[in-house]
Structures are given as structure tokens and as C-alpha cells.
Amino acid sequence: PRVLRPRVLRPRVLRPRVLRPRVLRPLKLSIAPQTPRIQTPTYARDLFMRMKSKSKTARAGSSRSSSSKTPKASLRSPVPTGRVQGDQDDSEVTLSQLRPDGQRMIDEAKLLRFRNRTTHRRYGIEFGIPEFTCLCPASGFPDFANLTIKYVPKDWCVELKSLKLYINQYRNRGVFHEDVCNVVLDDLVKLLDPWEMEVVGDFAVRGNIKTIIRASHKHPNA
């Protein structure tokens, strides 16, 4: 017979766990070197810096000797003929020198015409003026309209730049809605003598009233 020996239970020895400190390694960051910005020299910046430096020197000179004063440049003095804007003295640069005087051009504007080169065929020309403005002669408040000019040229066509300056003359002119289209029509008919012409003024709402004026002309031999 099999003899069963008693099992001897040995006590389990728990060994203490040694905790090793965690070493934090420094992170290696790869930073790309920043390339310096390349500032291309421009005429505007160079002009500003030169004007600034000359203004500083002028102030220093004026503080030292108050008797020597240079007259200021006129606002309406034109750019000297035969010279480029970049070649002139920076202290003489003004707004009116860098571009034409718009108000003077509008005041002196006159309608111009040129010869129609296609007289063997009748064709239509249409101009849209969405920013037309004038003054109400009764109240002095501004009126706004979308002006449309349509005509069939006979011997002459209107020059566009002169038409633009002519239309801009109405912004400071007191005129009724009804007179706007008729005056524009009379001036253009007198200048061009076209086969047909129509001027439509679609004015903005004023006092809850929408106004649309149509004035037309037809040549007696048309």
C-alpha cells in the first residue's frame, strides 16, 4: 500500500522590493535656426526714411539758427518737367505732386468727342454710372442715383475720361431729379448729334418715394 507522507508547509519569505529612483533624462529638442528676414528695399520705405532723416536735420538746424527759415512747398506746385519723381528732392514731395489735383480737374472738365470710325453700321453704346451723386436744391442733402446713358452714334463719340469728369461735377451741384437726365441729355446731344440717345436716372429712395427719370432724343433723319 502507498504511504502518504504529510506535506510540510514552509513559510514564504517576502523579500523587500527595492525601488530604484527614476532618472529623468533631458529632452533633446531640435530647433531649426531661424533665417533672418530679407527686407527688399522699396522706394516708399527709402523715401520715408530719407524724409524722416531730413526732417530731423532740418529741426536741428532750425533750433540752432532760427533766422534761416526755408519756405514750405506749395500744395499745388506741380512736378518739375523733365524730372522723374524719384530724382526730385524729398523735402518737396507733396500729395499733389505725386498725383494730379482731382478737384481742379473736375472743375475745369469739358466734354470731348472723337470721330466715329464705323459710320457704315449703326450700333449702340451704353454707359453705366452707379455712383452718381448730386445735391437737392431744396434741402442741400445729397441724392444718389444709378445713371445709364445709351446712344447710337452718328458722326461723333464721347471721350470717356471727359464724361467721367463731367459727371463728377454734379456732386456739388444743386439740381432736381428731373433736370439731371434732361441736362445731361441736352449736353451730350449738343456735343455728339447722335441718331438716338436715352438717359435714365434710377434715384435712391427718398421720403419713401422711388424716382426713375427717362429722357430720350431721336435724330429727325433717323
C-alpha positions in Angstrom: 0.0 0.0 0.0 1.0 3.6 -0.8 2.1 5.5 2.3 1.1 9.2 2.3 3.7 11.4 3.8 2.5 14.6 5.5 3.2 17.7 3.5 5.4 20.2 5.3 4.4 23.8 4.6 7.4 26.1 4.6 6.7 29.7 5.4 7.1 32.1 2.4 9.7 34.7 2.9 8.8 38.0 1.4 11.8 39.9 0.2 11.6 43.7 0.3 11.3 45.3 -3.1 14.0 47.8 -3.8 12.6 50.9 -5.5 15.2 52.5 -7.8 14.8 56.2 -8.3 13.7 57.1 -11.8 16.2 59.1 -13.7 14.6 61.8 -15.9 16.6 62.2 -19.0 16.6 65.7 -20.5 14.6 66.0 -23.7 16.6 66.8 -26.8 14.8 69.4 -28.8 16.0 70.1 -32.3 15.3 73.8 -33.0 15.9 74.8 -36.6 17.8 78.1 -36.9 15.7 81.0 -37.9 16.6 82.6 -41.1 16.7 86.3 -41.0 14.0 88.1 -43.0 15.2 89.6 -46.2 13.9 93.1 -46.4 13.9 94.1 -50.0 14.5 97.9 -50.3 11.4 99.6 -51.7 11.0 103.1 -53.0 8.3 104.0 -50.4 10.3 102.9 -47.4 13.5 104.5 -48.6 11.6 107.7 -49.4 10.1 107.8 -45.9 13.4 107.1 -44.1 15.1 109.8 -46.1 12.3 112.3 -45.4 12.4 111.4 -41.7 16.2 111.9 -41.5 16.0 115.2 -43.4 13.2 116.4 -41.2 15.4 115.7 -38.1 18.3 117.5 -39.6 16.0 120.4 -40.5 14.7 120.6 -37.0 18.2 120.6 -35.6 19.3 123.3 -38.0 16.2 125.4 -37.2 16.8 125.2 -33.5 20.4 126.3 -33.9 19.7 129.2 -36.2 16.1 130.4 -36.1 16.8 133.2 -38.6 17.3 130.8 -41.5 13.8 129.6 -42.4 13.0 127.8 -45.6 9.6 128.4 -47.2 7.3 125.5 -47.3 6.5 123.8 -50.6 3.2 124.8 -52.2 0.4 122.2 -52.2 -0.4 122.9 -55.8 3.1 123.1 -57.2 3.4 120.6 -60.0 6.2 118.1 -60.5 9.1 119.8 -62.4 9.1 118.9 -66.0 11.9 116.7 -67.3 12.5 115.1 -63.9 11.4 111.8 -62.5 9.6 111.8 -59.2 12.4 109.7 -57.7 15.0 112.3 -58.7 13.5 115.3 -57.0 14.3 116.5 -53.6 12.4 114.5 -50.9 11.5 117.6 -48.9 9.5 118.9 -51.9 7.3 115.8 -52.2 3.6 116.6 -51.5 0.4 114.8 -52.3 -0.5 117.0 -55.2 2.9 116.3 -56.8 2.5 112.6 -56.7 -0.9 112.7 -58.5 -2.9 115.3 -60.3 -5.2 117.7 -58.4 -8.6 115.9 -58.8 -10.8 118.8 -57.7 -9.1 121.2 -60.2 -9.5 118.6 -63.0 -13.2 118.2 -62.2 -13.8 122.0 -62.1 -12.1 122.6 -65.4 -13.6 119.5 -67.1 -15.2 119.8 -70.6 -16.9 117.2 -72.7 -14.7 115.9 -75.5 -15.5 113.9 -78.6 -13.8 111.9 -81.3 -14.7 110.8 -84.8 -16.9 107.7 -85.2 -14.9 105.2 -87.3 -17.8 102.9 -88.1 -20.3 105.0 -89.8 -21.5 102.3 -92.3 -23.2 100.5 -89.4 -25.5 101.6 -86.6 -24.5 100.3 -83.2 -25.4 101.1 -79.7 -23.2 102.3 -76.8 -24.3 102.1 -73.2 -22.6 103.6 -70.1 -23.5 102.7 -66.5 -22.8 105.2 -63.7 -23.7 103.5 -60.5 -22.3 106.2 -58.1 -23.9 109.3 -59.5 -24.5 111.9 -56.8 -25.8 115.5 -56.7 -27.3 117.9 -54.2 -31.0 118.6 -53.6 -31.6 122.3 -54.3 -34.4 122.4 -51.7 -32.7 120.8 -48.7 -29.0 120.6 -49.7 -28.9 116.9 -48.8 -27.1 114.6 -51.3 -29.0 112.5 -53.7 -27.7 109.2 -55.2 -28.7 107.5 -58.4 -27.7 104.9 -60.9 -27.4 106.8 -64.2 -27.5 105.0 -67.5 -26.6 106.6 -70.9 -27.5 104.8 -74.1 -26.9 106.2 -77.6 -26.4 105.3 -81.2 -23.5 107.4 -82.6 -23.8 109.2 -85.9 -20.5 111.1 -86.6 -19.1 111.5 -83.1 -18.4 109.5 -79.9 -17.9 110.9 -76.4 -14.5 110.5 -74.8 -14.8 108.5 -71.5 -12.4 110.5 -69.3 -14.1 113.8 -70.1 -17.5 112.1 -69.4 -16.3 110.9 -66.1 -15.1 114.3 -65.0 -18.3 115.9 -66.4 -20.5 113.6 -64.3 -18.4 114.3 -61.2 -19.2 118.0 -61.5 -22.8 117.2 -60.3 -21.6 116.1 -56.8 -21.6 119.7 -55.6 -24.4 121.0 -57.8 -27.9 121.6 -56.7 -30.3 120.1 -59.3 -33.6 118.3 -59.3 -34.0 114.7 -60.3 -36.0 115.7 -63.4 -33.3 118.2 -64.5 -30.4 115.8 -64.1 -31.4 113.5 -67.0 -32.6 116.3 -69.3 -29.5 118.5 -68.7 -27.1 115.5 -69.3 -29.1 114.6 -72.4 -29.0 118.2 -73.8 -25.3 118.5 -73.3 -24.5 115.2 -75.0 -26.9 115.8 -77.9 -25.3 119.2 -78.5 -21.9 117.6 -78.5 -22.5 114.4 -80.5 -25.7 114.9 -82.5 -26.4 111.1 -82.3 -29.1 109.1 -84.1 -30.7 108.1 -80.8 -29.9 108.8 -77.2 -31.6 108.0 -73.8 -30.6 108.9 -70.3 -32.2 107.0 -67.4 -31.8 108.1 -63.8 -32.7 105.5 -61.2 -32.5 107.5 -58.0 -32.3 106.1 -54.5 -35.4 106.0 -52.3 -36.1 109.3 -50.5 -39.0 110.1 -48.3 -40.4 106.6 -49.1 -40.6 107.5 -52.8 -38.7 105.8 -55.6 -37.9 108.1 -58.6 -36.9 106.9 -62.1 -36.5 109.6 -64.8 -36.2 108.7 -68.5 -35.3 111.3 -71.2 -34.8 110.4 -74.8 -33.8 112.0 -78.1 -34.2 110.9 -81.7 -32.5 112.5 -84.8 -35.0 113.9 -87.3 -33.4 112.0 -90.1 -33.2 108.7 -88.2 
